[in-house]
Amino acid sequence: MVSDAQTGDGGVSSPAAPSVPQFERPKAPKRRTSPNPVAVIGGALVAGYVLAKAIDWRGQAHPRR
């Protein structure tokens, strides 16, 4: 067996590892996803249909003679 006197460390214990990580991982930047093209086209069609119906309905309220 090797004693402390022979190793030369003088009874100094090794430092304990920290229980909590010292550095946090950098957070990945959030990727902005574009909206679904089918949903955008569908929304535009619905909005156009509703707008056309509203204009047609108002046109029938005061017909031109």
Secondary structure as the mmCIF struct_conf table of DSSP 4:
data_model
#
loop_
_struct_conf.conf_type_id
_struct_conf.id
_struct_conf.beg_label_comp_id
_struct_conf.beg_label_asym_id
_struct_conf.beg_label_seq_id
_struct_conf.end_label_comp_id
_struct_conf.end_label_asym_id
_struct_conf.end_label_seq_id
HELX_RH_AL_P HELX_RH_AL_P1 ASP A 4 THR A 7
TURN_TY1_P TURN_TY1_P1 GLY A 8 GLY A 8
BEND BEND1 ASP A 9 ASP A 9
TURN_TY1_P TURN_TY1_P2 GLY A 10 GLY A 11
HELX_LH_PP_P HELX_LH_PP_P1 VAL A 12 PRO A 18
BEND BEND2 SER A 19 VAL A 20
BEND BEND3 GLN A 22 PHE A 23
HELX_LH_PP_P HELX_LH_PP_P2 GLU A 24 ASN A 36
HELX_RH_AL_P HELX_RH_AL_P2 PRO A 37 ALA A 61
BEND BEND4 HIS A 62 HIS A 62
#
